[in-house]
Amino acid sequence: MRKLTTSITLLLLLGSMTAYADDLIIRASPACADWTKGRQIDKGRGAMVQTSWLMGYLSGLAMGSETDIFKNAAPNESLFLWMDHYCESYTTNTIGEGANVLYWEMIRKLRK
C-alpha cells in the first residue's frame, strides 16, 4: 500500500510540474518592438541592453541544459541579425520567445 501511495503522489507531482512547465512565463523579457527600437533607432545603450539580455538568456539556457550551444555558433552579431529578422516577422512577440526558437535552432545545428 505504501508503494502505491508513493507512486500516486509522484505521478501527481510530475503531472502538476508538467502543467506548470507548459505555462512557463519568462520574466522581464523585452518586447520585439523594444528590440527593434534599440537596434535601429537607439544604437547605443538601448541596443546594448537588448543584446545583453539575449546573450544572457541564451547563456542561461546553455547552462541549464549543460549544452555548449555557442561551440560552433555564428558570431554574436549574426545572432543579433537573426533576432532582427525574427522581431520583424513577429512584432507582437517577445525577445524571450524568439530566443527560445533561436536556442532550438542552435541545438539542431549542433546535432548535425
C-alpha positions as CSV (number, residue, x, y, z in Angstrom):
1,M,0.0,0.0,0.0
2,R,2.9,2.4,0.8
3,K,4.4,1.8,-2.6
4,L,1.1,2.6,-4.3
5,T,0.6,5.8,-2.3
6,T,4.2,6.9,-3.1
7,S,3.7,6.1,-6.8
8,I,0.4,8.1,-6.9
9,T,2.0,11.0,-5.1
10,L,4.9,11.0,-7.6
11,L,2.6,10.9,-10.6
12,L,0.5,13.8,-9.2
13,L,3.6,15.8,-8.6
14,L,5.0,15.1,-12.1
15,G,1.7,15.9,-13.7
16,S,1.5,19.3,-11.9
17,M,5.1,20.1,-12.8
18,T,4.4,19.4,-16.5
19,A,1.3,21.6,-16.4
20,Y,3.4,24.4,-14.9
21,A,6.1,24.0,-17.5
22,D,3.6,24.4,-20.3
23,D,2.5,27.8,-18.9
24,L,6.0,29.0,-18.2
25,I,6.4,32.7,-18.3
26,I,9.7,34.4,-19.0
27,R,10.0,37.4,-16.7
28,A,11.4,40.7,-17.9
29,S,11.6,39.6,-21.5
30,P,11.5,42.8,-23.6
31,A,9.1,43.1,-26.5
32,C,10.2,42.7,-30.1
33,A,9.3,46.4,-30.5
34,D,11.9,47.3,-27.9
35,W,14.5,45.1,-29.7
36,T,13.8,46.8,-33.0
37,K,13.9,50.3,-31.5
38,G,17.1,49.5,-29.6
39,R,18.8,48.1,-32.7
40,Q,17.6,50.6,-35.3
41,I,17.0,53.9,-33.5
42,D,19.0,53.9,-30.3
43,K,22.2,52.1,-31.4
44,G,23.9,53.0,-28.1
45,R,22.6,52.0,-24.7
46,G,19.3,50.6,-25.9
47,A,20.9,48.2,-28.3
48,M,23.4,47.1,-25.6
49,V,20.6,46.3,-23.1
50,Q,18.7,44.3,-25.6
51,T,21.7,42.3,-27.0
52,S,23.0,41.7,-23.4
53,W,19.6,40.3,-22.4
54,L,19.6,38.0,-25.4
55,M,23.1,36.7,-24.7
56,G,22.4,36.3,-21.0
57,Y,19.2,34.4,-21.7
58,L,20.9,32.1,-24.2
59,S,23.8,31.5,-21.8
60,G,21.3,30.6,-19.1
61,L,19.6,28.1,-21.4
62,A,23.0,26.6,-22.3
63,M,24.0,26.3,-18.6
64,G,20.6,24.8,-17.6
65,S,20.8,22.2,-20.4
66,E,24.5,21.7,-20.0
67,T,24.9,22.1,-23.7
68,D,27.6,24.3,-25.3
69,I,25.3,26.0,-27.9
70,F,28.0,28.5,-28.7
71,K,30.5,25.8,-29.6
72,N,30.1,26.1,-33.3
73,A,27.7,29.1,-33.4
74,A,27.9,32.1,-35.6
75,P,29.4,35.3,-34.2
76,N,27.2,37.3,-31.8
77,E,26.3,39.9,-34.5
78,S,24.9,37.1,-36.6
79,L,22.7,36.0,-33.7
80,F,21.6,39.6,-33.3
81,L,20.7,39.8,-37.0
82,W,18.7,36.6,-36.6
83,M,16.7,38.3,-33.8
84,D,16.3,41.4,-36.0
85,H,14.6,39.2,-38.6
86,Y,12.5,37.3,-36.0
87,C,11.2,40.6,-34.5
88,E,10.4,42.0,-37.9
89,S,8.3,38.9,-38.6
90,Y,6.7,38.5,-35.1
91,T,6.3,42.1,-33.9
92,T,3.9,41.2,-31.1
93,N,6.2,38.5,-29.6
94,T,8.9,39.0,-27.0
95,I,12.7,38.6,-27.3
96,G,12.3,35.6,-25.0
97,E,10.0,33.8,-27.4
98,G,12.5,34.5,-30.2
99,A,15.4,33.4,-28.1
100,N,13.7,30.0,-27.5
101,V,13.3,29.5,-31.2
102,L,16.9,30.5,-31.8
103,Y,18.1,28.2,-29.0
104,W,16.4,25.2,-30.6
105,E,17.9,26.1,-34.0
106,M,21.3,26.2,-32.4
107,I,20.7,22.8,-30.8
108,R,19.6,21.4,-34.1
109,K,22.7,22.6,-35.8
110,L,24.9,21.1,-33.0
111,R,23.3,17.7,-33.6
112,K,24.0,17.7,-37.4
